[in-house]
Amino acid sequence: MDSSLESLYSCSGPQTESTPLLHNGQTSTSHSHHHQAHQHNQPRQGQHSHGISHISPEPPSSSSDSPQTGLRRSQPMHINAVRRLQEQEQQLRTSSLPAIPNPFPELCSPASSPVLSPGSLPPGEPSSGKYIVKIFSEDGMGKVVEIPANMTARDLCQLLVYKSHCVDDNSWALVEHHPLLGLERCLEDHELVVQVQASMNSDGRFLFRKNYAKYEFFRNPLTFFPEHMVAWCQETNHAILPSQLLQNFLATNSCPEIQGHLYMKDVGRKSWKKVYMFLRRSGLYCSTKGTSKEPRHLQLLADLEDSNIFTVITGKKQHGAPTDYGFCIKPNKSRGDMKELRMLCAEDEQSRSCWMTAFRIFKYGIVLYQNYKIPQQRKTLLSHFSAPVRSVSENSLVAMDFSGRIGRVIDNPVEAQSAAMEEGHAWRKRTQRMNILGSHSPLHHSSLSSVIHIAQLWFHGRITREESHRIIHQQGQVDGLFLLRVSQSNPKAFVLTLCHHQKIKHFQILPCEEDGQGFFSLDDGATKFTDLIQLVEFYQLNRGVLPCKLKHPCTVVAL
């Protein structure tokens, strides 16, 4: 599938042209050069002469002077030259004075590190220098970082991964969150963080979290684009290959279209109505007459270029949405006015994912595929950056055999692996023996198996069923996304929450006992595990009674 898209990726590379500019910002064409020479010789209206006001300017001559001509007494001095003379005079005055240090340096912030607040920078015009932004984690704690104006969302995520000592698996994302509006969206990797924050409201903030579904549509396009919602599939009336479907969406010469019913909230009202809509490259349209596609029956609702699509996280509670699968199209210039928001609602999660994914593809096009390919290219070219670097002491570790009188180095890797497994089994036997003898060692087997999973990233402790749904929704509803939590009905049991086909399912892990030893089982004792780590590792390799293998752990990192 990736090879079929390489032609689109190669032919859509950035094309830049450099045009020589003069000091006043005009292009160096013959017409602009001639116009500049005449404009230089004419006095400006309302311009102060600063010491040369008694000299009357001569009328401009017929022949145009070149910019390299020296300054004559009959010409008005340029304002930049006057400012330069004033600066030189000021330097001469202060050069003879002794340098007095600033007694309160902590009250003066450096000019290169301004604090960026929402609305302090015009959208689309990031200036040079350093800016301070605040990033929040899932637990509500914030972290202040200093970034340059041209830092993208991907670069900031990699910086946070490095500072938080996380595993860089290219699934971290920066989320634009508006708590008062109940909206959030995942920033694209190429977006400038300074530019996005400048267009945010005062209540807006950035969140740092996992998002496994950011580029999942490149791997499983048929899951995100069902045939009954793609107009091209309906017209051809035959099965569509996944690669052909993505090519049709990414190619600029094609005209794909998403169609279907959506609930739309009336502007300024609390009521919702069900209408038939069409999503094209030119914008989002609704039909005023049933499912008609005629131009006279189509009404433009939103423009893709000047808008962003958000997920509505408080649809039913705050906006009275008919379902839980709401999304919103927010103009970039909007400052939080509800009348400017286009509130929409889908029937199910697959339909919402289709509309939101198609919106991203229609707006950014081949840039999304470039963002998807960049981590793979960096992994091959800069493998030392993405992979954890082993220390010298770790590289010098070798397997040893101390069964005899003199220890020896195990050179055979197969023998070294079997020795490690035997050592692990021997350790478990020792813990079982301590359990039988009633040892009060801190490594007691019963106490160890009950707490060894607490430090794992996939374990979330005592959270509710609704909270587990929220976490899986936020981190992307992809197959194999899972977490473990303490059961609410049985305090001694645990619950495995798993996502499969965009549906969330729960499996109870019950404790069982055999020959005086405690185990955990997911299938009523058919497969028993001494601890939860063993259980998770087993189902990461084997599906067993689950609908799919465990692939992506829900991770919450504290910044």
HUHUBEL-V466775 format. One record per backbone hydrogen bond with DSSP energy under -1.0 kcal/mol. NH is the residue of the N-H (numbers start at 1). CO is the residue of the C=O. E is the energy in kcal/mol with one decimal. If there is no record, write none. Layout:
BEGIN
NH_CO_E ; NH_CO_E
END
This chain:
BEGIN
9_5_-2.0 ; 10_6_-2.7 ; 11_7_-2.0 ; 22_26_-2.4 ; 25_22_-1.5 ; 28_20_-1.4 ; 29_27_-1.5 ; 33_29_-2.1 ; 34_30_-2.0 ; 35_31_-2.1 ; 36_32_-1.9 ; 37_33_-1.6 ; 38_34_-1.5 ; 39_35_-2.0 ; 40_36_-1.8 ; 47_44_-1.3 ; 58_74_-1.1 ; 69_66_-1.7 ; 75_72_-1.4 ; 82_78_-1.8 ; 83_79_-2.2 ; 84_80_-2.0 ; 85_81_-2.0 ; 86_82_-2.2 ; 87_83_-2.2 ; 88_84_-2.1 ; 89_85_-2.4 ; 90_86_-2.2 ; 91_87_-2.1 ; 92_88_-2.0 ; 93_89_-1.6 ; 94_90_-1.9 ; 95_91_-1.3 ; 107_104_-1.0 ; 108_105_-1.1 ; 113_110_-1.5 ; 120_117_-2.3 ; 125_122_-1.7 ; 130_112_-2.4 ; 131_147_-3.2 ; 132_114_-1.1 ; 133_145_-2.4 ; 135_143_-2.9 ; 136_206_-2.7 ; 137_141_-2.5 ; 140_137_-1.5 ; 143_135_-2.6 ; 145_133_-2.6 ; 147_131_-3.1 ; 149_129_-1.2 ; 151_148_-1.2 ; 153_191_-1.7 ; 154_189_-1.7 ; 156_152_-2.0 ; 157_153_-2.0 ; 158_154_-2.2 ; 159_155_-1.9 ; 160_156_-2.3 ; 161_157_-2.4 ; 162_158_-2.0 ; 163_159_-2.3 ; 164_160_-2.3 ; 166_161_-2.2 ; 169_167_-1.4 ; 173_209_-2.7 ; 175_207_-2.9 ; 176_185_-3.0 ; 177_205_-2.9 ; 178_183_-3.2 ; 182_178_-1.5 ; 183_178_-1.8 ; 184_311_-1.2 ; 185_176_-1.8 ; 187_174_-3.0 ; 191_188_-1.4 ; 193_151_-2.0 ; 196_192_-1.9 ; 197_193_-2.5 ; 198_194_-1.7 ; 200_197_-1.1 ; 205_177_-2.2 ; 207_175_-2.4 ; 208_136_-2.2 ; 209_173_-1.8 ; 211_171_-2.9 ; 212_475_-2.3 ; 218_215_-1.1 ; 220_216_-2.5 ; 225_221_-2.0 ; 229_226_-1.6 ; 231_257_-2.6 ; 234_230_-1.5 ; 235_231_-2.0 ; 236_232_-2.2 ; 237_233_-1.8 ; 245_241_-2.1 ; 246_242_-2.0 ; 247_243_-2.2 ; 248_244_-1.8 ; 249_245_-1.4 ; 250_246_-2.4 ; 251_247_-2.3 ; 258_279_-1.9 ; 259_229_-2.4 ; 260_277_-1.6 ; 262_275_-2.5 ; 263_345_-3.0 ; 264_273_-3.0 ; 265_343_-2.1 ; 266_271_-2.1 ; 269_266_-1.8 ; 273_264_-2.4 ; 275_262_-2.6 ; 277_260_-2.7 ; 278_285_-2.7 ; 279_258_-2.7 ; 280_283_-2.5 ; 284_302_-2.3 ; 285_278_-3.1 ; 286_299_-2.0 ; 287_276_-2.7 ; 288_297_-3.1 ; 292_289_-1.9 ; 297_294_-1.9 ; 299_286_-2.3 ; 301_284_-3.4 ; 302_284_-1.2 ; 307_304_-1.0 ; 308_330_-2.3 ; 310_328_-3.3 ; 311_184_-3.2 ; 312_326_-1.7 ; 313_182_-2.3 ; 318_314_-1.8 ; 319_315_-1.5 ; 321_315_-1.7 ; 327_344_-2.1 ; 328_310_-2.6 ; 329_342_-1.9 ; 330_308_-2.8 ; 332_306_-2.5 ; 334_331_-1.1 ; 340_337_-1.4 ; 342_329_-2.0 ; 344_327_-2.8 ; 345_263_-1.7 ; 346_325_-2.7 ; 352_348_-1.8 ; 353_349_-2.5 ; 354_350_-1.9 ; 355_351_-2.1 ; 356_352_-2.5 ; 357_353_-2.4 ; 358_354_-2.2 ; 359_355_-1.9 ; 360_356_-1.7 ; 361_357_-2.2 ; 362_358_-2.7 ; 363_359_-1.7 ; 364_360_-2.5 ; 365_361_-2.1 ; 367_364_-1.6 ; 368_365_-1.4 ; 370_366_-1.9 ; 371_367_-2.3 ; 372_368_-1.9 ; 373_369_-1.7 ; 374_370_-1.7 ; 377_373_-2.0 ; 378_374_-2.8 ; 379_375_-1.8 ; 380_376_-1.2 ; 381_377_-2.3 ; 382_378_-3.0 ; 385_382_-1.1 ; 386_382_-1.5 ; 387_383_-2.3 ; 395_391_-1.8 ; 396_392_-1.2 ; 397_394_-1.1 ; 401_408_-2.6 ; 408_401_-1.8 ; 410_399_-2.7 ; 416_412_-2.0 ; 417_413_-2.1 ; 418_414_-2.1 ; 419_415_-2.1 ; 420_416_-1.8 ; 421_417_-2.0 ; 422_418_-2.4 ; 423_419_-2.1 ; 424_420_-1.9 ; 425_421_-2.4 ; 426_422_-2.4 ; 427_423_-2.0 ; 428_424_-1.9 ; 429_425_-2.1 ; 430_426_-2.0 ; 431_427_-1.9 ; 432_428_-2.2 ; 433_429_-2.2 ; 434_430_-2.2 ; 435_431_-1.8 ; 436_432_-1.9 ; 437_433_-2.2 ; 439_434_-2.7 ; 444_441_-1.5 ; 448_444_-2.8 ; 449_445_-2.6 ; 452_448_-1.8 ; 454_451_-1.4 ; 456_453_-1.5 ; 459_456_-1.0 ; 460_484_-2.8 ; 463_461_-1.4 ; 468_464_-1.8 ; 469_465_-1.7 ; 470_466_-2.1 ; 471_467_-2.1 ; 472_468_-2.0 ; 473_469_-2.4 ; 474_470_-2.3 ; 475_471_-2.0 ; 478_476_-1.9 ; 480_499_-2.2 ; 481_478_-1.5 ; 482_552_-2.3 ; 483_497_-1.6 ; 484_458_-2.8 ; 485_495_-1.9 ; 486_461_-2.4 ; 487_493_-2.0 ; 493_490_-1.8 ; 494_509_-2.4 ; 495_485_-2.7 ; 496_507_-3.7 ; 497_483_-2.7 ; 498_505_-2.9 ; 499_481_-2.0 ; 500_503_-2.9 ; 503_500_-1.1 ; 505_498_-3.4 ; 507_496_-2.4 ; 509_494_-3.9 ; 510_521_-2.0 ; 512_519_-2.5 ; 514_517_-2.6 ; 517_514_-1.5 ; 519_512_-3.5 ; 520_529_-2.8 ; 521_510_-2.1 ; 526_523_-1.2 ; 529_520_-2.1 ; 535_531_-1.4 ; 536_532_-2.5 ; 537_533_-2.5 ; 538_534_-2.0 ; 539_535_-2.1 ; 540_536_-1.1 ; 542_538_-2.2 ; 546_543_-2.1 ; 550_539_-2.0 ; 551_480_-2.0 ; 552_480_-1.6 ; 554_482_-2.6
END
